[in-house]
């Protein structure tokens, strides 16, 4: 089981819908229009009683106003006791938007090198567009590879 976390509006529901469609047998490579999104429910990290093996933390790379709060949320996730041994995937989403920041800029703003160096968990960083489908195969490969660990 993989826990998917992130601020409101980063694309968590759309990502799940896209991954579900992609993982179906004979899934088409044309993603077409995104499905209507469903509301997702937030999680209080202090309520986590089960130890998760995989955590995906999603960030909106087109929302400069949300960067600081997303970074603080990521640090909270990484320091949460139930998630200390989880494999972590940080996803910078919405790369298809013209106002989105590039991977290097996002990594710099988050100081990802410092976070990775000090975290107890293995951390992978990917960029994607849940809307266009770019990067979804990389997410599936990460999920598959962490299942084998």
C-alpha positions in Angstrom: 0.0 0.0 0.0 1.2 3.5 -0.9 0.2 6.6 1.0 -0.4 9.6 -1.3 0.0 13.0 0.4 0.1 16.6 -0.7 -1.6 20.0 -0.4 -5.0 20.7 -1.8 -5.2 21.0 -5.5 -1.9 19.4 -6.4 -3.5 16.7 -8.5 -3.6 13.6 -6.2 -7.0 12.4 -7.4 -6.1 12.9 -11.1 -2.9 11.0 -10.6 -4.7 8.1 -9.0 -7.3 8.0 -11.9 -4.5 8.2 -14.5 -2.4 5.4 -12.8 -5.5 3.3 -12.5 -6.3 3.7 -16.2 -2.6 3.1 -17.2 -2.3 -0.1 -15.1 -5.4 -1.6 -16.7 -4.7 -4.3 -19.2 -4.4 -3.0 -22.7 -4.5 0.6 -21.5 -4.3 3.1 -24.3 -1.4 5.4 -24.5 -3.6 8.4 -25.4 -4.8 9.8 -22.2 -7.4 12.1 -23.7 -9.2 14.5 -21.5 -8.8 14.1 -17.7 -11.6 12.5 -15.9 -13.8 14.5 -13.6 -12.0 14.7 -10.3 -13.4 13.4 -7.0 -12.6 15.0 -3.7 -9.9 13.4 -1.6 -9.7 13.2 2.1 -6.8 14.7 4.1 -4.8 12.7 6.6 -3.4 13.9 9.9 0.0 12.3 10.2 -0.4 11.8 14.0 -3.4 9.4 13.1 -1.2 7.0 11.2 -0.9 3.8 13.2 0.3 1.5 10.5 3.8 1.7 9.2 3.8 2.5 5.5 6.4 1.1 3.1 5.8 3.6 0.4 4.8 7.3 0.5 4.2 9.6 -2.4 4.3 13.3 -1.7 2.9 15.5 -4.5 3.7 19.2 -5.1 2.2 21.6 -7.6 5.2 23.0 -9.5 3.0 25.7 -11.0 1.9 27.2 -7.7 4.8 29.4 -6.4 2.6 30.4 -3.4 2.4 26.9 -2.2 6.1 26.0 -2.3 7.0 27.0 1.2 4.0 25.2 2.8 4.6 22.1 0.7 8.2 22.0 1.8 7.2 22.2 5.4 4.6 19.5 4.9 7.2 17.3 3.2 9.6 17.8 6.2 6.7 16.8 8.5 6.1 13.6 6.5 9.8 12.7 6.6 10.0 13.2 10.4 6.7 11.4 11.2 7.6 8.3 13.2 5.3 5.9 11.4 7.0 6.8 8.1 10.6 6.7 9.2 11.4 3.5 7.1 9.2 4.2 4.1 10.4 4.7 0.6 9.5 8.2 -0.4 8.6 9.5 -3.9 8.4 13.3 -4.3 6.4 14.2 -7.4 6.6 17.7 -8.9 3.3 17.8 -10.8 1.8 20.1 -13.5 4.9 20.3 -15.7 2.6 20.9 -18.7 1.5 24.3 -17.5 3.4 27.3 -19.0 3.9 28.9 -15.6 5.4 25.7 -13.9 8.9 25.7 -12.5 11.4 23.2 -13.9 12.8 20.3 -11.9 16.1 21.9 -11.1 14.3 25.1 -9.8 11.9 23.1 -7.7 14.8 21.0 -6.2 16.6 24.2 -5.4 13.6 25.8 -3.8 13.0 22.7 -1.7 16.8 22.2 -1.0 16.2 18.6 -2.0 19.9 17.7 -1.9 19.9 18.7 1.8 16.7 16.9 2.5 17.8 13.7 0.8 21.2 13.8 2.7 19.5 14.2 6.1 16.5 11.9 5.7 16.4 8.4 7.1 14.3 7.3 4.1 15.3 6.6 0.6 13.9 9.5 -1.5 13.2 9.6 -5.2 12.3 12.8 -7.0 10.3 12.8 -10.3 8.4 15.4 -12.3 5.2 14.6 -14.1 2.0 16.0 -15.6 -0.9 13.9 -14.4 -3.0 15.8 -16.9 -1.0 14.9 -20.0 0.4 11.6 -18.8 4.1 12.6 -19.0 6.0 10.9 -16.3 3.3 8.4 -15.3 5.3 5.4 -16.5 8.2 6.5 -14.2 5.8 6.6 -11.3 4.5 3.1 -12.1 8.1 1.9 -12.3 8.9 3.4 -8.9 5.8 1.7 -7.4 6.8 -1.6 -9.0 10.4 -1.4 -7.9 9.5 -0.6 -4.3 7.2 -3.5 -4.2 10.1 -5.8 -4.9 12.2 -4.4 -2.0 
